[in-house]
Amino acid sequence: MTVTLHHVVDGPTEIDDTDAAVLVLLGSLGCTLEMWRPNVETLARRHRVIRLDHRGHGGSPVPDGDYTMPDLAGDVLATLDGLGVDRFHFCGLSLGGMVGQYLASEHPGRVRSLTLCCTSSYFPDRAPWEERRATVAASGTGAIADTVARRWFTAEWGAAHPDAVAEAAAMITATPDTGYAGCCAAIATWDHRDRLAAITAPTLVVGADADLSTPIDPHTLTITAGITGARLEVVTAAHLATIERAEDATRLILEHIGA
């Protein structure tokens, strides 16, 4: 059963082509829609930007049980339906990018363009996700928060921006244990490699050269090779590249939407 996701809408409220101007932003496991704060002001100057919290995250409902990628994608579509949005540009990072791949392959008529940041179509070893889910179930999200947050940024950038690292760790800690574990289950079973060729939306794939969570080889390269016409851009950052390299990421997103 789908849920209506917590969301924030920024940008113009009266525009000639509402659907064409809608940009949906969906973030990482353990993050809320606040992760897009460094990007949204610029993105919302000419687009209606809809930021969403995954189920089990932020202000969204927290269903019990394991989640699947179709569950997470269904939530996005149900929420957009409730807002009267039919077609949209989509940008997702990490788990958000996985949801974006599913939406673009299984609901191609709704996705105008696709931007996939620091994400994957398949994890060869599901054991780390099962282990993380077990840790969270036993000890809570706070038990993993500091370790995960440090991996999200390069050491140099993190040292220069300790408040950003602390905020990231706080987002993880505040994520309900049930929601985090449920999304870990969705990631552990994720394999979309055989559906990448079904994606027809113009696609930009953004990889980060210091990303320890979804390294360019094999994750970014697999997606780029699997989607016909996909364009690859690499930035110097770790996993949350849209924060660490906010200006570059925002520029790439806008250029892709406008292409």
DRENDRENVO-959884 format. One line per 5 residues: number of its first residue (from 1); their letters; for each residue x, y, z of C-alpha. Coordinates in Angstrom, 3 decimals. Last residue first. Example, Ala and Ser with C-alpha at 12.3 -4.5 7.8 and 13.67 -1.06 7.14 Angstrom:
# DRENDRENVO-959884
2) sa) 13.670/-1.060/7.140 | 12.300/-4.500/7.800
//
This chain:
# DRENDRENVO-959884
259) agihe) 19.210/20.478/-22.728 | 17.483/22.608/-20.060 | 17.028/19.823/-17.562 | 20.617/18.697/-18.108 | 22.080/22.170/-17.692
254) lilrt) 20.084/22.704/-14.522 | 21.256/19.437/-12.979 | 24.889/20.043/-13.945 | 24.829/23.548/-12.475 | 23.326/22.310/-9.218
249) adear) 25.966/19.612/-8.933 | 28.819/22.048/-9.547 | 27.524/24.542/-6.984 | 26.771/21.876/-4.391 | 30.098/20.088/-4.566
244) eital) 30.113/18.691/-1.034 | 26.336/18.877/-0.780 | 25.299/17.395/-4.133 | 28.315/15.094/-3.843 | 26.863/13.272/-0.864
239) haatv) 28.919/10.157/-1.608 | 32.446/11.604/-1.775 | 33.655/14.512/-3.879 | 35.605/15.494/-6.989 | 32.959/15.410/-9.699
234) velra) 32.451/12.968/-12.560 | 29.939/13.533/-15.358 | 28.503/10.716/-17.459 | 25.941/11.111/-20.228 | 23.326/8.431/-20.897
229) gtiga) 22.588/7.873/-24.593 | 21.170/4.388/-24.116 | 21.063/3.435/-20.462 | 23.119/0.345/-19.578 | 26.601/1.768/-20.106
224) titlt) 25.945/4.756/-17.842 | 24.367/2.575/-15.175 | 27.238/0.087/-15.149 | 29.834/2.869/-15.131 | 28.284/4.543/-12.082
219) hpdip) 28.228/1.314/-10.071 | 31.335/-0.618/-11.084 | 33.573/1.364/-10.935 | 32.273/4.833/-10.053 | 32.138/3.778/-6.417
214) tslda) 28.720/3.624/-4.718 | 29.379/3.869/-0.972 | 33.067/4.819/-1.022 | 32.565/7.838/-3.283 | 35.945/9.536/-3.788
209) dagvv) 35.672/10.092/-7.567 | 32.041/11.090/-7.446 | 29.631/9.995/-10.172 | 26.873/11.936/-11.869 | 24.730/10.140/-14.449
204) ltpat) 22.659/12.368/-16.736 | 19.758/10.701/-18.513 | 17.420/11.789/-21.299 | 14.332/9.652/-20.646 | 14.265/6.349/-22.530
199) iaalr) 14.937/3.872/-19.735 | 14.124/0.356/-20.940 | 17.828/-0.432/-21.390 | 18.297/-0.066/-17.645 | 15.802/-2.869/-16.971
194) drhdw) 18.224/-5.837/-16.938 | 20.525/-4.056/-14.510 | 17.808/-3.259/-11.992 | 18.982/-5.431/-9.122 | 17.918/-4.285/-5.653
189) taiaa) 17.416/-7.013/-3.021 | 19.741/-5.459/-0.413 | 18.537/-1.945/-1.308 | 14.889/-2.663/-0.476 | 15.874/-4.418/2.760
184) ccgay) 17.990/-1.407/3.779 | 14.867/0.708/3.170 | 12.934/-1.269/5.784 | 15.820/-1.019/8.230 | 15.888/2.767/7.936
179) gtdpt) 12.125/3.064/8.264 | 11.898/0.753/11.259 | 14.789/2.474/13.044 | 13.171/5.887/12.586 | 15.574/8.422/11.063
174) atima) 16.651/10.934/13.718 | 20.090/9.326/14.094 | 20.640/9.487/10.335 | 19.650/13.142/10.174 | 21.897/13.907/13.161
169) aaeav) 24.867/12.300/11.416 | 24.271/14.514/8.386 | 24.013/17.596/10.594 | 27.294/16.707/12.295 | 29.009/16.323/8.924
164) adpha) 27.645/19.689/7.796 | 28.749/21.339/11.051 | 32.249/19.898/10.666 | 32.792/21.703/7.333 | 36.573/22.099/6.880
159) agwea) 37.329/18.701/8.382 | 34.549/17.160/6.310 | 35.924/18.687/3.131 | 39.391/17.265/3.751 | 38.145/13.851/4.856
154) tfwrr) 35.919/13.492/1.795 | 32.233/13.384/2.630 | 29.580/10.649/2.970 | 31.961/8.260/4.703 | 31.954/10.465/7.819
149) avtda) 28.166/10.341/7.920 | 28.121/6.537/7.849 | 30.504/6.156/10.783 | 28.813/8.846/12.873 | 25.294/7.516/12.330
144) iagtg) 25.800/3.765/12.766 | 24.781/3.240/16.396 | 22.405/6.215/16.291 | 20.244/4.313/13.840 | 19.112/1.925/16.548
139) saavt) 20.852/-0.845/18.487 | 19.293/-4.174/17.523 | 17.214/-3.266/14.493 | 19.865/-0.788/13.355 | 22.592/-3.395/13.641
134) arree) 20.511/-6.008/11.826 | 19.774/-3.618/8.959 | 23.458/-2.760/8.726 | 24.375/-6.435/8.571 | 21.762/-7.138/5.888
129) wpard) 23.036/-4.175/3.908 | 26.646/-5.317/4.262 | 25.650/-8.875/3.203 | 24.019/-7.862/-0.097 | 27.205/-8.318/-2.069
124) pfyss) 26.885/-7.689/-5.803 | 25.015/-4.409/-5.208 | 22.953/-3.493/-8.264 | 21.649/-0.477/-10.202 | 23.691/1.966/-8.179
119) tcclt) 23.808/5.587/-7.044 | 26.093/8.580/-6.720 | 23.769/10.959/-8.583 | 21.186/9.954/-11.197 | 19.552/12.771/-13.166
114) lsrvr) 16.543/11.729/-15.237 | 14.518/13.747/-17.709 | 10.859/13.956/-18.675 | 9.729/11.083/-16.446 | 5.993/10.358/-16.572
109) gphes) 5.655/8.412/-19.792 | 8.514/6.133/-18.814 | 6.676/4.564/-15.869 | 8.508/1.225/-15.423 | 11.934/2.230/-16.715
104) alyqg) 12.016/5.857/-15.530 | 10.303/5.168/-12.210 | 12.613/2.275/-11.393 | 15.736/4.252/-12.254 | 14.478/7.156/-10.156
99) vmggl) 13.899/4.904/-7.150 | 17.516/3.795/-7.423 | 18.586/7.425/-7.692 | 16.735/8.271/-4.497 | 18.555/5.427/-2.760
94) slgcf) 21.842/7.082/-3.815 | 20.956/10.563/-5.099 | 17.853/11.307/-7.127 | 16.943/13.947/-9.691 | 13.668/13.706/-11.592
89) hfrdv) 12.070/15.950/-14.203 | 8.311/15.704/-14.090 | 5.155/14.535/-15.822 | 1.717/14.157/-14.225 | 1.686/16.469/-11.226
84) glgdl) -1.705/17.121/-9.632 | -0.293/17.311/-6.121 | -2.086/14.121/-5.084 | -0.732/12.441/-8.179 | 2.751/13.550/-7.101
79) talvd) 2.283/11.840/-3.736 | 0.954/8.652/-5.315 | 3.838/8.634/-7.807 | 6.471/9.014/-5.099 | 4.865/6.406/-2.846
74) galdp) 4.752/3.959/-5.742 | 8.472/4.422/-6.257 | 9.202/3.478/-2.641 | 6.949/0.416/-2.780 | 8.353/-0.631/-6.179
69) mtydg) 11.829/-0.409/-4.589 | 10.802/-2.811/-1.849 | 10.196/-2.235/1.862 | 10.577/-4.665/4.748 | 8.051/-4.464/7.547
64) dpvps) 6.143/-1.730/9.355 | 5.057/1.482/7.650 | 6.705/4.733/8.778 | 4.780/7.732/7.428 | 6.810/10.662/6.077
59) gghgr) 8.105/13.553/8.201 | 11.754/12.600/8.047 | 12.244/9.036/6.849 | 10.241/5.804/7.015 | 8.777/6.435/3.591
54) hdlri) 11.242/8.519/1.620 | 11.155/12.276/2.280 | 10.363/14.378/-0.792 | 11.510/17.652/-2.317 | 9.301/19.155/-5.017
49) vrhrr) 10.942/21.941/-7.012 | 8.759/24.110/-9.234 | 11.361/25.363/-11.633 | 12.735/28.754/-12.658 | 14.308/30.113/-9.484
44) altev) 13.728/26.838/-7.668 | 17.003/25.197/-8.714 | 19.043/28.097/-7.355 | 17.391/28.087/-3.937 | 17.173/24.294/-3.854
39) nprwm) 20.802/23.320/-4.110 | 22.374/23.802/-0.660 | 19.069/22.760/1.009 | 18.898/19.436/-0.843 | 19.886/17.409/2.236
34) eltcg) 16.881/18.956/3.985 | 14.643/16.456/2.184 | 15.619/13.975/4.867 | 18.611/11.681/4.862 | 19.150/8.162/6.203
29) lsgll) 19.032/6.501/2.794 | 19.836/9.162/0.259 | 17.729/11.759/-1.468 | 14.768/12.436/-3.700 | 14.360/15.674/-5.663
24) vlvaa) 11.457/16.153/-8.094 | 11.693/18.943/-10.677 | 8.438/20.353/-12.061 | 8.757/22.927/-14.853 | 7.464/20.759/-17.664
19) dtddi) 4.439/19.804/-15.569 | 3.446/23.392/-14.844 | 3.706/24.735/-18.374 | 2.563/28.365/-18.140 | 3.756/29.019/-14.616
14) etpgd) 1.989/30.110/-11.435 | 3.374/28.601/-8.235 | 6.990/29.422/-8.949 | 9.619/27.865/-6.657 | 9.598/25.566/-3.672
9) vvhhl) 7.376/22.628/-2.720 | 8.097/20.654/0.439 | 7.157/17.006/0.884 | 6.145/14.396/3.421 | 5.189/11.321/1.458
4) tvtm) 1.694/10.023/0.897 | 1.744/6.286/1.464 | 1.354/3.407/-0.958 | 0.000/0.000/0.000
//
